[in-house]
Amino acid sequence: MADMTDVARLQLAAWHAAYRRLLADDFLDGLTVEGIAGYHGRHFDAAQNPNLDRSAFLVAEMTVPPAEGKKRPTKTIVGMVRGGPTREKTAAGDPVPPEVPKKYAIELFAIHVEPTAQRRGVGRQLFGAFIDAAKKKMPDAALVLWVLKDNSNARGFYRKLGGSVVGECELTLGGKKYPQVAYGWPKYPNITQT
């Protein structure tokens, strides 16, 4: 299992880079590595995650050359993806349109790439690895994910991967509501062909 502190560091950096103009500054500034690590760590506890056996949590690592005076290279986590059975509510507890979980059985909950590793294919590889893992757990499921409506970079990424908008709802973060859209794939995409 990946070190949740390293995963949380990369997610915090990714959120600060991607969401600084999309989410309230006080919300972003209140996020901590410890809080994010605790949030992800709970998903590995079967008592708190009844869908653990149908969930996937994957990381991308990059080998870093040895620092001066060191003999061996090190690995650092540069990306993460997590998903499982489609939720009827957002992670913050907001309801999603009921037709979304009915039509799409598997949801990609989060995908984040460390800002210095972006635009190098890491996100695409993580997305493909998640698809491969999801196929093994739920072979014939349709896939959905939620993204902030104003996150044009992420929306472009999902369109390039063949997703189309299939729903809308709000996400409450830090007491403020933000519009989000769902991208769906009625069949798992073949990442090598998109």
C-alpha positions, 0 to 999 in steps of 0.5 A, spaced: 500 500 500 502 506 498 504 511 503 498 515 504 502 521 506 506 521 500 499 521 496 496 526 500 502 531 499 501 530 491 493 531 492 494 537 496 499 540 490 495 538 485 489 541 488 492 548 489 495 548 482 488 546 479 483 549 483 486 556 486 481 560 481 475 555 482 474 554 489 474 559 495 481 560 497 480 559 505 477 552 503 484 550 499 488 554 504 485 549 510 486 543 507 492 539 510 496 533 508 494 529 515 487 531 513 487 528 506 491 522 508 486 520 513 481 521 508 484 516 503 486 511 509 479 510 511 478 507 504 482 501 506 478 499 512 473 494 510 469 497 516 468 504 513 468 501 506 463 496 505 465 496 497 473 495 498 473 488 494 470 492 488 474 498 489 481 500 486 486 505 489 492 506 484 499 510 484 504 512 479 511 512 481 517 516 478 524 514 479 528 520 481 536 519 480 540 519 486 541 525 490 549 527 491 552 523 496 547 517 495 548 511 491 541 509 489 535 512 486 529 513 489 521 513 487 516 518 488 509 518 487 507 523 482 499 520 481 493 517 484 487 514 482 481 511 486 474 509 484 469 503 486 461 502 485 458 509 483 455 513 489 448 516 490 452 522 493 458 526 492 464 525 497 461 531 501 454 528 501 450 532 496 445 528 492 447 526 485 441 525 479 438 518 481 439 516 473 447 516 474 448 511 479 443 507 475 446 507 468 453 507 471 455 502 475 463 504 476 465 511 478 472 514 478 472 518 484 479 522 484 485 522 479 490 527 481 497 528 478 503 532 481 503 539 478 511 538 475 509 531 472 503 533 468 502 533 461 507 527 461 502 522 460 501 520 467 494 522 467 492 517 461 496 512 464 493 512 471 486 512 467 488 506 463 490 502 469 484 504 473 480 501 467 484 495 467 483 494 474 475 496 474 474 491 468 477 485 473 472 487 478 466 489 474 467 487 467 461 489 464 460 496 467 459 503 465 464 508 467 462 515 470 466 521 474 464 528 476 468 534 475 468 541 477 464 544 471 469 550 470 475 545 470 476 546 463 483 543 463 480 536 466 474 537 462 478 537 455 482 531 458 476 527 459 473 529 452 479 526 449 478 520 452 471 519 449 467 521 455 461 525 454 457 529 459 451 525 462 449 529 468 450 535 473 449 536 480 452 541 486 458 539 490 459 543 497 466 544 499 467 549 505 460 551 505 460 553 498 456 550 492 460 549 486 457 546 479 459 539 477 458 535 471 458 527 470 462 524 464 460 517 462 462 512 458 457 506 456 463 501 455 470 502 458 474 506 453 480 502 450 485 507 452 490 505 447 485 507 441 483 514 444 
